[in-house]
Amino acid sequence: MFAWVPFLFMVIGSACAWNVFVSTSEVAQGQTAGSTSSFFFGSENLNATADLAVDGDPNGDFLSGSCFSSDIGDTNPVWYVDLGANMEIYSVKIFNRGDCCADRLRDITIDVVENNPLSGNPGNVVNCGSIGDPGGVGLNGTIEIVCPFQTFQFTSHYEKYFQIEYPQGQYIRIMKTGDELLNFCEVEVKAATGIFYKHKSKRNRKGDRNDLVPQGFHEYQPSQDENLQGVPVPLPYSNVNHVDEGVTDTDESAETSTDDQ
């Protein structure tokens, strides 16, 4: 669905954070989902199955039939969605219930997983973030967990470049610790699909101006895409090994935000 996208930007002798603008696309809606269990509400003939959390309907009323819940007695319940292809994951947004039980959205970890989480061989697992206790997400509230990215640096033709990579995987796993119900009404997953950043230029030794937008990438235009996300990237000068035409692992950063409606 999406090819791997390298994220590159150029550093020009500044120790401050630069805003990189990442384009995103929602990729979970309508995809195959699964769980360790689902709750069946017999009096309403309602089965709160995993697919209801990616049906595109964030209605927080459980009886509306659009919320997922694990079953009673399921210890350390797991929900997952199969995105259909390996992707770089920018964020995971979870919609809480609106009728009751808001405090159930706690003690949760969100992971980007290579293989089916319930297959017995999940492969590479990268943590995107977590929701603690208390979770702090109110009725009809949402929380968006922005995954941490890794920062790499290499040098080419005496210029320093940085590359950022988001966690890659085909599956998103949401797992709860304990025997309390895992319960939410919608999950949105944003994949990172491109990079945009402000045009920069400088004069070379001969006095000519060099274009510092790397070939194949796009210049940032404020009105071009409402889904662009500004990402502040710290420059890790103190713990970087400078190499020519190579890539060196440096550090990582994360951003988490809560939006209670």
Secondary structure as UniProt FT lines:
FT   STRAND          7..11
FT   STRAND          18..26
FT   TURN            29..30
FT   STRAND          32..35
FT   STRAND          39..41
FT   HELIX           42..44
FT   STRAND          46..48
FT   HELIX           50..54
FT   HELIX           62..64
FT   STRAND          68..69
FT   TURN            72..73
FT   STRAND          78..95
FT   HELIX           102..104
FT   STRAND          108..113
FT   TURN            117..118
FT   STRAND          125..131
FT   TURN            139..140
FT   STRAND          142..156
FT   TURN            157..158
FT   STRAND          159..165
FT   STRAND          168..176
FT   STRAND          183..184
FT   STRAND          186..197
FT   STRAND          201..203
FT   TURN            205..206
FT   STRAND          209..211
FT   TURN            215..216
FT   STRAND          218..219
FT   TURN            222..223
FT   TURN            226..227
FT   STRAND          228..233
FT   HELIX           237..239
FT   STRAND          248..259
//
